[in-house]
Amino acid sequence: MRVEYEINESDFLAYQLFAASKSERINKKKNNTWFLLTGIAILFTINFYNKHNTVMTAYCGVVAILCGLFYPTYFIWRYKRHYKSYVNEVYAKRFGQKEILEFTDDYILSINKIGEEKINISEVEQIDETDKYFFVKISNGMHLLIPKDKIDNCDELKQVFQRLGLIIKEDFNQKWK
């Protein structure tokens, strides 16, 4: 089977956000920072309350509430902005380039502007399927990004993956959070 598509900035960004949403390190960092900032603001609120400083108590209390409610949203926004600039810096030369994947019983042939690469089927660790993408994980850490909206035959491609014995991990509710 042969699949042809163009890859752009939003595809690379979607992969980066997908990988980040699965990262325990990033999720732990978000939660630790969230609790730390909120906790420090609460401690300052208590401290100023004990000193009968109502202006600073109110100020720190508002900061604690804002941190508690909005830090996760801020974190998501900040990381998305970071990944967007990262994608523009690292992958900009690949935007709009044609990608061709040919699937055989023994390998995947990846053809793009740079050249050709043969990937043994045995080196494919798993395929993550989201509502918009197939992310093919290779044992060397590389990933193939296949946007569903840019190919004509998603169901046929999924059948090829299953016929080749590749593990498809469905995650249709995946969201960067």
PyMOL commands that set and color helices and strands:
alter all, ss='L'
color gray80, all
select helices_A, chain A and resi 9-21+24-50+54-90+92-94+121-123+148-150+154-163
alter helices_A, ss='H'
color red, helices_A
select strands_A, chain A and resi 2-7+97-103+107-111+116-120+124-129+133-138+143-147+168-170
alter strands_A, ss='S'
color yellow, strands_A
deselect
rebuild
show_as cartoon
